[in-house]
Amino acid sequence: MNTKDIEQLIELLEKSTISEIEVSRWGKKIRVSRQGGNVVVQNSGMVPAPAQSAAPIQTTADTTDDESSLQGLSIKSPMVGTFYRSPSPEVDPFIKVGDHVKKGDTLCIIEAMKIMNEVEAEVSGVILDIQIENAQPVEYGQTLFLIEP
């Protein structure tokens, strides 16, 4: 079960009137449920990991963007996880405000279920703003960057 599968389950839940979906594959189980306006993703049956990874992860279904007065294209989080600006604490960030990026350049990493997922630029342009601090949790659909194409 990869992050694309989980994203599809969340989208299916948001577009339908059902309140819960549970999928089992190869001994791994993912449950996505709607609880009071929030979408909750739970995993179980996974390879043992620290206790915190088995806890529910909540994400607000109707995410709002705080884009202040800046104009630009929003690059949003493709999943729930932890946002990292660099591949390790000792290394410089992938990008900084004002950097020129090309389509496909790595902008950040989002850790989800102990898997590091690179987020790439969807378009070429200049980074106007980084809207999340390093090592902070992010929600599905939350704006990470503003880019001027």
Secondary structure, DSSP 4 states (H G I P E B T S, - for coil): --HHHHHHHHHHHHHSS--EEEEEETTEEEEEEEETTEEEEEEESSSP--GGGGS-EEEESS-----TT--SEEEE-SSSEEEESSSSTTS--S--TT-EE-TT-EEEEEEETTEEEEEE-SS-EEEEEE-S-TTEEE-TT-EEEEEE-
